[in-house]
Amino acid sequence: MSDLLVRAARGERTERPPVWLMRQAGRYIPEYRDIREQYTFKEAIKNPEVAERITLLPWELFEPDGLVMFSDILTVLEPLGFDYRIESGVGPVVSNPVTDPGDVPTEFADVATEIDYVGDLLARLQSSIGDETSIIGFSGGPYTLASYVVGDEPTSRKPIRRFRTNHPEAFRDLLSMFTDVVEEYVRYQVEQGADVVQVFDTWAGVLTPDDYREFVLPLHQRIFDAIDVPSIVFARHPGGKLDLLAESGADVVGLDWTVDMADAREQLGDTPVQGNLDPSYLLGSPEFVKEKTHEVIEKAGDSGHILNLGHGIDRTTPVENATAFVDAAKEIER
């Protein structure tokens, strides 16, 4: 296995920064769009053969140092009995949301049975490409999962914050139940071949530092304690919480594009980081992409840095610009 990404996640000095892109197997790739004409999103992620084809598309284009399995952060909702769909222009919509404390689930089905297609995908990837690159698994984090299942406003994060205020005990119960199922899910991913696991608690970034410390930090610590391969935590707009994210137990703190890389490295010390090019920069010329990417690499230093975007790649990004981003990392010699 090429272990460049794994070594960087452990804080080691590497000959160059490893590189991958969040949402790297997505709609900016024409072949992906062709496949999606034949399958709905959920059909594609639930078919291990199709999901493997999609996962491998970036490898065929620019050979990143990590291939993230083609799945969704909400997949882990299924063992809890939540039914969700992806609506174009809206995003995830949960058909049976939590609207009062009585809707909070108290048990969940066996993860390995309920979402075995994820395990099948990881096993296939480890067999087909695992000797050449790192396989990345992932899950949504407890607060982000809760933000999608509470209320009936799929594009708003307000219902979960109201729920926290009006039903604090039920809020804690909901987050705890999500934590239980995510723990089992990430263990399953590692058993099935994931070399690295990222937890996307994207919407935890909206919390105040005090609320993150009280409600979410202990849960993140439980989840990352269950992962015995390198792990990454990601929260969008984490201003004021970088030090708390470093306490989460994750090996690597993911940075979005609103954080200055040099400032983050100074604040976090030896804690490895991932990121954090502004995804909109990939809408410029390839030369501009390389220039801005090299600036991030220079600020990040020689060790403990995984090059990535500060969020998912935009669907209108030219493929040649994604390639330029990856090539910018491969041009580095240390």
C-alpha positions in Angstrom: 0.0 0.0 0.0 1.2 3.5 -0.7 1.2 5.0 2.8 2.0 8.6 2.1 -1.3 9.8 3.4 -1.2 7.5 6.5 2.3 8.8 7.4 1.3 12.4 7.0 -1.8 11.7 9.2 0.6 10.4 11.9 2.5 13.7 11.8 5.6 12.3 9.9 7.7 14.4 7.5 6.9 13.2 4.0 8.7 13.6 0.7 5.7 15.7 -0.5 2.2 16.4 0.8 -0.3 13.6 0.1 -3.4 14.9 -1.7 -7.0 14.0 -2.3 -10.2 16.0 -2.7 -13.4 15.9 -0.8 -16.2 14.9 -3.2 -13.5 13.9 -5.7 -15.8 11.3 -7.4 -18.6 13.7 -8.3 -20.5 15.6 -10.9 -17.5 17.5 -12.2 -16.4 14.2 -13.9 -18.3 13.5 -17.2 -18.1 9.7 -16.6 -19.8 10.1 -13.3 -22.7 12.0 -14.9 -23.0 9.2 -17.5 -23.3 6.6 -14.7 -25.8 8.7 -12.8 -28.1 8.7 -15.8 -28.5 5.0 -15.2 -28.8 5.0 -11.4 -30.3 7.3 -8.7 -27.8 8.4 -6.1 -29.0 5.8 -3.6 -29.1 3.1 -6.2 -25.4 3.9 -7.0 -24.2 3.8 -3.4 -26.1 0.6 -2.6 -24.6 -1.2 -5.6 -21.0 -2.1 -4.6 -19.9 -2.7 -8.3 -21.3 0.7 -9.4 -19.9 2.5 -6.3 -16.5 1.0 -7.0 -16.5 2.2 -10.6 -17.4 5.7 -9.3 -14.8 5.6 -6.5 -12.1 4.7 -9.1 -12.8 7.5 -11.5 -10.4 10.0 -9.9 -7.7 7.4 -9.9 -8.0 7.0 -13.6 -7.8 10.8 -14.0 -5.0 12.0 -11.6 -4.1 9.2 -9.1 -4.7 10.9 -5.7 -3.0 9.6 -2.6 -6.3 8.5 -1.1 -9.5 7.2 -2.6 -12.6 8.1 -0.6 -15.4 5.5 -0.9 -18.4 6.6 -2.9 -21.1 6.9 -0.3 -23.0 9.5 1.8 -22.7 10.9 5.3 -26.3 9.9 5.9 -26.0 6.2 5.1 -25.5 5.6 8.8 -29.1 6.8 9.4 -30.5 3.6 8.0 -29.8 1.3 11.0 -31.7 3.8 13.1 -34.8 3.5 10.9 -34.6 6.9 9.3 -35.6 7.1 5.6 -33.9 9.8 3.5 -33.7 10.8 -0.1 -31.6 13.4 -2.0 -33.6 16.1 -3.7 -32.0 18.0 -6.5 -31.4 21.6 -5.6 -32.5 20.9 -2.0 -30.1 18.2 -0.6 -31.0 15.4 1.9 -34.6 15.2 3.0 -35.6 12.8 5.9 -39.1 11.4 5.4 -39.6 10.6 9.1 -37.9 13.4 11.0 -37.7 13.9 14.7 -40.2 16.6 15.7 -40.6 15.9 19.4 -38.7 13.9 22.1 -40.9 10.9 21.5 -39.4 10.5 18.0 -35.8 10.0 19.3 -34.8 6.4 18.5 -33.8 4.1 21.4 -32.1 1.3 19.4 -30.6 0.5 16.1 -30.1 -2.4 13.8 -26.8 -4.2 13.2 -24.7 -2.0 11.0 -22.9 -4.8 9.3 -26.2 -6.3 8.3 -28.2 -3.1 7.5 -25.5 -1.4 5.4 -23.4 -4.3 4.3 -23.0 -2.7 0.9 -20.5 -0.3 2.4 -18.4 -3.1 3.7 -18.6 -4.8 0.3 -17.4 -1.6 -1.4 -14.5 -1.2 1.0 -13.4 -4.8 0.5 -13.6 -4.5 -3.2 -11.5 -1.3 -3.2 -8.9 -2.9 -0.9 -8.6 -5.8 -3.2 -8.5 -3.8 -6.5 -6.5 -0.7 -5.6 -5.4 -0.9 -2.0 -1.8 -1.7 -2.8 -1.5 1.5 -4.7 -3.3 4.1 -2.6 -5.0 4.6 0.7 -8.7 3.8 1.0 -10.6 6.4 2.9 -13.9 5.6 4.8 -16.1 8.2 6.4 -19.3 9.0 8.4 -21.3 11.9 9.3 -20.8 13.1 12.9 -23.5 13.1 15.6 -24.4 16.8 15.5 -24.5 16.9 11.7 -26.7 13.8 11.5 -29.0 15.3 14.1 -29.2 18.5 12.1 -30.6 16.6 9.2 -33.2 14.5 11.0 -34.7 17.1 13.4 -37.5 19.2 12.0 -38.9 19.5 8.4 -36.7 22.3 7.0 -34.1 20.4 5.1 -32.1 23.5 4.0 -32.1 25.1 7.5 -30.0 24.2 10.6 -32.4 26.1 12.9 -34.6 23.2 14.0 -31.8 21.3 15.7 -30.8 24.4 17.6 -34.4 25.0 18.7 -34.6 21.3 19.7 -31.5 21.7 21.8 -33.0 24.7 23.6 -36.5 23.3 24.1 -35.7 19.6 24.7 -32.1 19.5 26.1 -32.4 15.9 27.5 -33.9 14.6 24.3 -31.2 16.4 22.4 -28.5 14.7 24.4 -30.2 11.3 23.9 -30.4 11.8 20.2 -26.7 12.8 19.9 -25.7 9.8 22.1 -27.7 7.4 19.9 -26.0 8.7 16.8 -22.6 8.4 18.5 -23.4 4.7 19.3 -24.2 3.9 15.7 -21.3 5.9 14.3 -18.9 4.1 16.6 -20.1 0.7 15.3 -20.0 2.0 11.7 -16.4 3.3 11.8 -15.2 0.1 13.4 -17.0 -1.8 10.6 -15.3 0.3 7.9 -11.8 -0.4 9.4 -12.6 -4.1 9.6 -13.6 -4.0 5.9 -10.4 -2.3 4.7 -10.5 1.4 5.4 -6.9 2.8 5.9 -8.1 6.2 7.1 -11.5 7.4 8.4 -12.9 10.9 8.3 -15.8 12.0 10.4 -17.7 14.9 8.8 -19.4 16.8 11.6 -19.7 19.7 9.2 -22.5 21.6 11.0 -20.8 21.4 14.4 -19.0 24.5 13.2 -22.1 26.6 13.9 -22.0 25.8 17.6 -20.5 28.2 20.1 -17.2 26.9 21.6 -19.0 26.3 24.9 -21.8 24.3 23.3 -19.3 22.2 21.3 -17.3 21.5 24.5 -20.4 20.6 26.4 -22.5 18.6 23.9 -20.2 17.3 21.1 -16.6 17.1 22.2 -17.1 14.1 24.6 -19.0 12.3 21.7 -16.2 12.9 19.2 -13.8 11.5 21.7 -15.8 8.4 22.0 -15.9 8.0 18.2 -12.3 8.6 17.6 -11.3 6.3 20.4 -13.1 3.5 18.5 -10.9 4.1 15.3 -7.6 2.3 15.3 -6.4 3.7 11.9 -5.5 7.4 11.3 -8.6 9.6 11.6 -9.7 13.0 10.5 -12.3 15.4 12.0 -13.9 18.0 9.8 -16.2 20.9 10.8 -17.0 23.7 8.5 -16.3 27.3 9.7 -14.5 26.1 12.9 -13.3 29.5 14.0 -12.7 29.6 17.7 -12.8 25.8 18.0 -9.6 24.6 16.5 -8.1 23.8 19.9 -11.2 21.9 20.9 -11.2 19.9 17.6 -7.6 19.0 18.4 -8.9 17.6 21.7 -11.5 15.4 19.8 -9.1 12.5 19.6 -8.8 12.6 15.8 -5.3 12.4 14.5 -5.9 15.1 11.9 -7.9 18.4 12.1 -9.5 19.3 8.8 -9.5 23.0 7.9 -12.0 24.8 5.7 -10.9 27.7 3.5 -11.9 30.4 6.0 -9.0 29.4 8.3 -5.5 30.7 7.5 -3.2 27.7 7.2 -0.2 29.3 8.8 -2.2 30.6 11.8 -3.8 27.1 12.2 -0.4 25.4 12.2 0.9 27.8 14.8 -2.1 27.4 17.0 -2.3 23.6 16.7 1.4 22.9 17.0 2.3 19.3 16.2 -1.3 18.3 15.4 -1.5 17.2 11.7 -3.9 19.2 9.5 -5.8 18.7 6.3 -6.8 21.3 3.7 -7.5 23.9 2.8 -7.6 25.5 -0.6 -10.8 27.5 -1.4 -12.8 25.3 -3.7 -13.7 28.3 -5.8 -10.0 28.7 -6.8 -10.4 25.6 -8.9 -12.7 27.6 -11.2 -9.8 29.7 -12.4 -7.1 28.7 -14.8 -4.8 25.7 -14.1 -1.9 28.1 -13.6 -3.9 30.0 -10.9 -4.8 26.7 -9.3 -1.2 25.6 -9.0 -0.1 29.0 -7.7 -2.7 29.1 -4.9 -2.1 25.4 -4.1 1.6 26.0 -3.6 0.8 28.9 -1.3 -1.2 26.5 1.0 1.6 23.9 0.8 4.2 26.4 1.8 2.2 27.7 4.8 1.5 24.1 5.9 5.2 23.1 6.3 7.0 19.9 5.7 5.3 17.5 8.0 1.8 16.5 9.2 -0.1 18.1 6.2 -2.6 16.4 3.9 -3.4 18.6 1.0 -7.1 18.9 0.3 -9.8 21.6 -0.5 -11.4 23.5 2.3 -14.7 21.8 1.4 -16.1 19.6 -1.4 -15.1 20.2 -5.0 -17.7 22.3 -7.0 -19.6 20.4 -9.6 -18.7 23.0 -12.3 -14.9 22.5 -11.8 -13.1 21.6 -15.0 -11.4 18.2 -14.7 -8.1 19.7 -15.8 -8.2 22.0 -12.8 -8.7 19.1 -10.4 -5.7 17.5 -12.1 -3.7 20.7 -11.7 -4.4 20.7 -8.0 -3.2 17.2 -7.6 -0.2 17.8 -9.8 0.8 20.8 -7.7 1.4 18.5 -4.8 3.2 15.9 -6.8 5.6 18.6 -8.1 6.9 19.2 -4.6 10.3 17.7 -3.8 11.7 17.8 -0.2 
